[in-house]
Amino acid sequence: MVYANDITYLSSTNHYTKRGPSPSSRDGIFPISGEVLHGMLLWGLCVITLTGLATAQGPEKRRTGNICSVDLDCPDNAFCRQSSYCVCKNSFVYAAVNSTHKGCLKEARNGEECIQHIQCHSTMGVHSECSNGSCSCAENAHLETDRCYETAVIGERCVVDQNCYLGEPGPEREAFCVRGYCTCQLQYSPRDNGTRCVRDAALGEACEDELQCAGPGLQCRGTCRCRPGWVAHTDINACVESATALNEECQYDVQCESLSGSEVPAALCLGGACSCSYDARAVGNPPKCWRRKRPGQECDVDEECVSEEDEPGYCLAGRCTCKTCSPDARDFGGASAITPPLAAILVIAAILIRH
C-alpha cells in the first residue's frame, strides 16, 4: 500500500518513489489505491505543465489561440512557442484585423498609424484609442510620459498623481492625488472650478480674490490687506484683531493701537490686557489713552493737556494751558513762558470760544 505522505517527485528522472516507514507505524493516515495515486500524479503533471505555460506565455494579449508545432503553423508576425501555441512577436499584439481575419498587428504609440484600439492600448493604456487611423488619448484623458491617463481636476477622484491634470506644466498646474482626490500643492488653492491652482498670497502681496489671501483678517484690494477691525503686525507679517476697549485681552501692543489718542503708542498690551502707558491717561467716553502734556507744551487736542495732579487743561493756539493756573507755572510743567495774567486771559478766551 502507498500513502499520500510517502510520495516524492524526482524531477530529474520523471519517476516517483516511496519513502517513509511502513503503514503499520502510520496510524491515522488514509491509504490510497494505485488508481487514485495514478490520478493524483496525472493531475500534478497537468498543474506543473500549465504553470509553466502561464509563466512562459507573457501577456495574454500576444497569444493568438492557434495550435502549432512549428512557426509556419502561425500567422504573420507570430511564432510557435514550445511546439504548442502561437504567440505574437515582440512589439506586436493579437487583434481582429477584420470580421473574418485575425492576426498580429504592430503596436502603435501616440500619433502612429493604427487599425484597432488594442494597438494603442498595448503601449498607451486603456484610455487611448485608434481615431482617424492614428493613436491618441480618448476623450476625458490626457497624455503623460507616453501613456494616457483619465483626467481629473481638483476635488475629483483619482488613483495616481498623473490623473490630476490641469494643463501644461507650471506652478498653477501642479496637482497631486492625495487620499484618492486631486489636490493643489501646498500653499496653493483651487480656482476656476478646480482647473488651476493659485499660490496663496500673504499680507502685502498681490491677489486676485479674497480666497487667495491666506490667513485670518485678510481681504483682497489688489493686494492682501487687513480687514476693518484688524491691524497689520509687521513682525509676524499677519493681521491680528484690534481691541475695541481698554482692559480687553491682547497678545501684541499693535492690537491696542486703536485705543491710543493722538500719539502711538499711548496704549500698550500690558499683562495680557490693553492699558494706557505709564505717561498716558484714559480720557473720554469711550476712553482712549492720551499722552500727558503740561501747560506750555505743544498739543493738538484738549485731552492731552493735564497737570501733575491730573487736572484737565485746554489746548489753545497749539499749546496746553491750565484751567486754573497757580502763580508758580513750574507746578504744571516747569516752563514759565505763560505768566499768570496771560494764563488767565487764555483761559477766559478758551471759555468764550467754547460758548
C-alpha positions in Angstrom: 0.0 0.0 0.0 1.2 3.5 -0.8 0.5 6.5 1.4 -0.1 10.1 0.3 2.7 11.5 2.5 5.2 9.0 1.1 5.3 10.4 -2.5 8.5 12.1 -3.6 8.8 13.6 -7.2 12.2 13.1 -8.8 12.3 15.8 -11.3 15.5 14.6 -13.0 14.0 11.2 -13.8 10.3 11.9 -14.0 9.8 8.9 -11.6 8.0 8.7 -8.3 9.3 6.6 -5.4 8.0 5.7 -2.0 9.6 6.8 1.3 8.9 6.7 5.0 8.0 3.9 7.4 5.6 1.1 6.9 1.8 1.6 7.1 1.7 -0.1 10.5 3.6 2.8 12.0 1.3 5.5 10.5 -1.8 5.4 12.5 -4.5 7.7 11.2 -3.2 8.2 7.7 -5.6 7.2 5.0 -4.2 4.7 2.5 -4.8 5.3 -1.2 -5.1 2.8 -4.0 -3.0 2.6 -7.1 -5.8 4.1 -9.3 -6.2 7.1 -7.1 -2.4 7.6 -6.9 -2.2 7.4 -10.7 -4.9 10.1 -11.0 -3.1 12.3 -8.5 0.1 12.0 -10.4 -1.5 13.0 -13.7 -3.2 16.0 -12.0 0.1 17.1 -10.6 1.7 16.9 -14.0 -1.1 19.0 -15.5 -0.6 21.7 -12.8 3.1 21.8 -13.4 2.7 22.0 -17.2 0.0 24.7 -17.0 2.0 26.7 -14.6 5.0 26.6 -16.9 2.9 27.7 -19.8 1.3 30.6 -17.9 4.8 31.8 -16.9 6.2 31.5 -20.4 3.4 32.9 -22.5 3.8 36.5 -21.3 0.9 39.0 -21.7 -2.3 37.3 -22.8 -2.7 40.0 -25.5 0.1 38.3 -27.6 -1.4 34.8 -27.6 -3.2 34.1 -30.9 -5.0 30.9 -29.8 -3.6 28.9 -32.8 -2.2 25.5 -32.0 1.1 24.8 -33.7 4.1 22.5 -34.0 6.4 24.9 -35.9 6.5 28.6 -36.7 5.0 28.1 -40.1 1.7 27.0 -38.4 1.3 30.5 -37.0 0.0 33.8 -38.6 2.3 36.5 -39.8 4.4 38.2 -37.1 3.9 35.3 -34.7 6.0 32.2 -33.7 5.3 28.8 -32.2 6.1 28.6 -28.5 7.1 25.2 -27.1 5.6 23.5 -30.2 2.2 24.2 -28.7 0.6 27.5 -29.4 1.2 30.7 -31.4 2.4 34.0 -29.8 2.8 37.4 -31.5 6.4 38.6 -31.8 7.6 41.4 -29.5 6.1 44.8 -30.4 3.1 43.0 -32.0 -0.3 42.4 -30.4 -3.1 39.9 -31.4 -6.2 41.6 -32.8 -9.0 41.2 -35.2 -7.9 42.7 -38.5 -11.4 42.4 -39.9 -14.6 40.3 -39.3 -13.0 37.2 -40.8 -9.3 37.6 -40.3 -7.3 37.8 -37.1 -3.6 38.3 -36.7 -0.7 40.1 -35.1 -0.7 43.9 -35.6 2.2 46.2 -34.7 1.9 48.1 -31.5 1.5 51.8 -32.0 2.3 54.9 -29.9 0.8 58.3 -29.8 0.4 59.7 -33.3 1.4 56.4 -35.1 -0.8 54.6 -37.6 -3.3 52.0 -36.3 -6.2 49.8 -37.3 -7.5 48.6 -33.9 -7.7 50.2 -30.5 -5.7 47.4 -29.0 -2.6 48.6 -30.9 -2.8 51.8 -28.9 -3.8 50.1 -25.6 -0.7 47.9 -25.5 1.6 51.0 -25.3 -0.6 53.9 -24.1 -3.0 52.2 -21.8 -6.8 51.6 -21.9 -7.6 55.3 -22.0 -6.2 55.5 -25.5 -7.9 54.9 -28.8 -7.4 54.4 -32.6 -9.0 57.5 -34.0 -8.9 58.5 -37.7 -6.1 56.0 -38.3 -3.7 57.0 -35.5 -3.3 56.5 -31.8 -4.4 59.3 -29.4 -5.8 59.6 -25.9 -9.6 59.1 -25.6 -12.0 61.9 -24.6 -11.5 62.9 -20.9 -8.0 61.5 -20.9 -4.6 63.1 -21.4 -1.1 62.0 -22.4 1.7 62.0 -19.9 5.0 60.2 -20.2 3.8 58.3 -23.3 0.7 57.0 -21.6 -2.9 58.1 -21.4 -4.5 58.8 -18.0 -8.1 59.5 -17.2 -8.3 63.3 -16.4 -9.4 64.6 -13.1 -9.4 68.2 -11.8 -9.1 69.5 -8.2 -11.6 67.8 -5.9 -12.3 64.8 -8.2 -11.4 61.2 -7.5 -8.0 59.9 -8.7 -5.8 56.8 -8.5 -2.4 58.2 -9.3 -0.8 61.7 -9.5 -1.0 61.5 -13.3 -4.8 61.6 -13.2 -4.6 65.1 -11.8 -4.1 67.2 -14.9 -4.6 71.0 -15.1 -2.9 71.7 -18.4 0.6 72.4 -19.4 3.2 72.2 -16.6 3.7 75.2 -14.4 3.2 76.4 -10.8 -0.5 76.8 -11.3 -0.8 73.4 -12.9 0.8 71.3 -10.2 -1.6 68.9 -8.5 -1.3 65.6 -6.7 -3.5 62.7 -5.8 -4.0 62.7 -2.0 -6.2 60.1 -0.3 -8.0 59.5 -3.6 -8.7 63.1 -4.6 -6.8 65.6 -6.7 -5.3 68.4 -4.5 -3.3 71.5 -5.2 0.3 71.5 -3.9 1.0 73.1 -0.5 0.4 76.9 -0.3 -1.8 76.8 -3.4 -5.6 76.9 -3.7 -8.0 75.8 -6.5 -9.6 78.3 -8.9 -11.9 78.2 -12.0 -13.8 75.0 -10.9 -10.6 73.2 -10.0 -8.9 73.7 -13.3 -5.9 75.6 -11.9 -4.2 76.3 -8.6 -3.2 79.8 -7.4 -0.5 80.5 -4.9 -1.7 81.7 -1.6 -0.8 85.4 -1.0 0.4 86.8 2.3 -0.1 90.3 3.7 1.0 93.0 1.2 1.2 90.6 -1.7 -0.8 90.9 -5.0 -4.0 88.9 -5.1 -6.9 88.1 -7.5 -9.6 87.5 -5.0 -10.4 87.0 -1.3 -9.7 83.3 -1.3 -6.1 83.9 -2.4 -5.4 86.0 0.8 -4.4 83.2 3.1 -4.7 83.9 6.8 -7.2 85.4 9.2 -8.4 89.0 8.9 -7.2 89.5 5.3 -9.0 90.9 2.3 -8.1 91.5 -1.3 -7.8 95.1 -2.5 -5.3 94.5 -5.3 -3.0 93.4 -2.5 -3.8 91.5 0.6 -4.7 93.9 3.4 -6.2 93.7 6.8 -9.9 93.9 7.2 -11.6 96.6 9.3 -11.2 95.7 12.9 -7.8 94.1 12.2 -4.4 95.6 12.2 -1.1 94.5 10.5 1.6 93.1 12.7 4.8 93.5 10.7 6.9 91.3 12.9 4.8 88.2 12.1 3.6 89.5 8.7 0.0 88.8 9.6 -3.2 90.6 10.7 -4.3 90.5 14.3 -7.6 91.5 15.7 -7.8 95.0 17.2 -9.0 95.6 20.7 -12.2 97.7 21.0 -11.9 98.8 24.6 -9.3 99.2 27.3 -8.8 96.1 29.5 -9.6 93.8 26.6 -7.4 90.8 26.2 -4.4 91.2 23.9 -1.2 89.5 22.8 0.6 92.3 20.9 1.0 96.0 21.5 -0.3 96.7 18.0 -3.7 95.3 19.0 -4.1 98.2 21.3 -3.1 101.0 18.9 -6.7 101.9 18.1 -7.2 102.8 21.8 -4.4 105.4 21.6 -5.2 109.1 21.2 -3.1 111.4 19.0 0.1 109.6 19.6 1.1 105.9 19.3 1.8 104.0 21.4 -0.1 105.6 24.2 -1.9 102.3 24.7 0.1 99.1 25.2 -0.6 95.4 25.9 0.4 95.1 29.5 -0.1 91.9 31.4 -2.3 90.4 28.6 -4.7 93.4 28.5 -4.8 96.8 26.8 -3.8 99.6 29.1 -2.5 103.1 29.0 1.3 103.6 29.1 2.8 105.0 32.2 2.9 108.5 30.8 -0.6 108.5 29.4 -4.1 108.6 30.8 -7.5 107.4 29.8 -9.8 110.2 28.7 -13.2 110.4 27.0 -16.2 108.1 26.6 -15.4 105.5 25.5 -11.9 106.2 27.0 -8.8 106.4 25.0 -5.2 106.8 26.1 -3.6 110.2 25.7 0.0 111.2 26.4 0.1 113.8 29.2 1.1 117.3 28.1 1.9 120.0 30.6 1.0 123.7 30.4 3.2 125.4 27.8 3.9 122.2 25.8 2.7 121.7 22.2 -0.6 120.0 21.8 -3.3 119.0 19.3 -6.4 118.4 21.4 -7.6 119.3 24.9 -7.4 115.6 26.1 -3.6 115.8 26.0 -3.4 118.7 28.5 -3.2 117.8 32.2 -1.5 119.0 35.3 0.7 116.9 37.6 -2.4 116.4 39.7 -4.3 115.1 36.6 -6.3 118.3 36.5 -7.6 118.7 32.9 -6.5 121.7 30.8 -7.1 123.3 27.4 -5.1 123.1 24.1 -5.1 126.7 23.0 -3.2 128.0 20.0 -1.3 124.7 19.9 -0.1 124.8 23.5 -1.5 123.4 26.7 -2.9 125.8 29.3 -4.5 125.0 32.6 -8.0 126.0 33.7 -6.7 127.5 37.0 -3.0 128.1 36.9 -1.1 128.6 40.2 1.3 131.5 40.4 4.2 129.1 40.0 3.9 127.7 36.5 6.6 125.2 37.4 3.9 123.2 39.2 2.5 122.5 35.7 5.5 121.6 33.7 8.4 123.9 34.5 8.4 126.4 31.7 7.0 129.8 32.9 6.6 131.2 29.4 3.0 131.8 30.2 2.7 134.4 33.0 -0.3 134.3 35.4 -2.1 137.3 33.8 -1.6 135.9 30.3 -2.7 132.4 31.5 -5.9 134.0 32.9 -6.6 135.7 29.6 -6.0 132.5 27.7 -8.4 130.6 30.0 -11.1 133.2 29.5 -10.5 133.2 25.8 -10.8 129.4 25.7 -14.1 129.5 27.7 -15.5 132.1 25.3 -14.5 130.1 22.3 -16.4 127.1 23.7 -19.5 129.1 24.4 
